[in-house]
Amino acid sequence: METKELVKDIIEGRLSMEELYRIISSDKNPGRFKLVLEVLQEKVPWDEKIILPLSDSLFIVCKDNKPIVKCKCGFEFGDYRVNWKLKAKVFVRDTLESLQELYKPFMHSDPNWTEIREYYCPGCFTLLETEVVPPGYPVIFDFLPDINAFYREWLGEEPPCEAEFMDKTLEYIRERMK
């Protein structure tokens, strides 16, 4: 049975590949998700309950009985059904010069064909994600979980806070375009 300390070691990357493989290939621990949430909750400086991690730095939390996206620093991106990237700081690498800050000459993509978008938290400037897409391509909404279904059907419990499972990104954009 996994302990909280073992889960903390997994999250912190302190296990060898052999130890990690042994855990991954063994029977799944039905209590692991709760342990992961406990460990992650201890790492953040705020009190809102983490209900689902999105990445090492982004979490869906329950605030005022509504799920929102929040960075580890405390910056709130808002409703989890709106693509959080629309509220992030973005740096676009779309010139030879900006691409060569990362790659040696001739080892990068053609900026006429692709651009690299770097999404940063406005609160702590942590790099949260990158996308490599054709110029003009829409912002990618990576993950919109059905929290109600996840908690009820997978975990067998009531969700900590409920929200209609629906992408509200276009609605958010329309409001900002007025």
Residue, then its C-alpha position, 0 to 999 in steps of 0.5 A: m500500500e502506498t503511503k503519503e511519503l511515497v506519493k510525495d517522492i513520486i511527485e517530487g521525482r525522487l524515485s529511481m526509474e526501477e522504483l517508479y516502474r514497479i509502482i506503475s506496473s503493480d495493482k493500482n491503489p484506489g486511494r492514490f488520487k486522494l493521497v496525491l491531492e493531499v500532497l499537492q494541497e500541502k505544497v500551495p500557499w492557499d486554502e481552496k481545495i484542489i479537486l484536480p491537478l492540470s499540471d505541476s503548476l495548475f490546478i482546478v480548485c473549488k472556490d465559492n462552490k465553483p471550480i476555477v483554474k488556479c496557479k500554484c502562486g495563487f493567481e486565478f485564471g477563472d472558470y475552468r470551462v474557459n481556456w485558461k490560456l486566454k488569461a495567461k501572458v503569451f510570448v510567441r516565437d515567430t522569428l528566426e532570432s527568437l527561435q535561435e534563442l532556443y535552437k541552433p541555426f537550421m535546427h528550428s522550424d521555419p517561422n513561416w510555417t510554425e510558431i512557438r507559443e509560450y504561456y506564462c502565469p501573470g502572477c509568478f511568470t512560471l512557464l505553464e505550457t508551450e504550443v507549436v502551431p501554424p501561425g494563426y492557429p487557434v489557441i488549443f484547449d488541452f483539457l476540459p474534464d467532466i468533474n461531475a462524471f470523474y468524481r461520481e463514475w470513477l471515484g464513486e463520490e460526490p464532486p466537491c463542487e459542481a459545474e455544467f460540463m461545457d466549453k465556455t471559451l467562445e462565450y468568454i471571447r464574445e463577451r470580451m469582443k463587445 
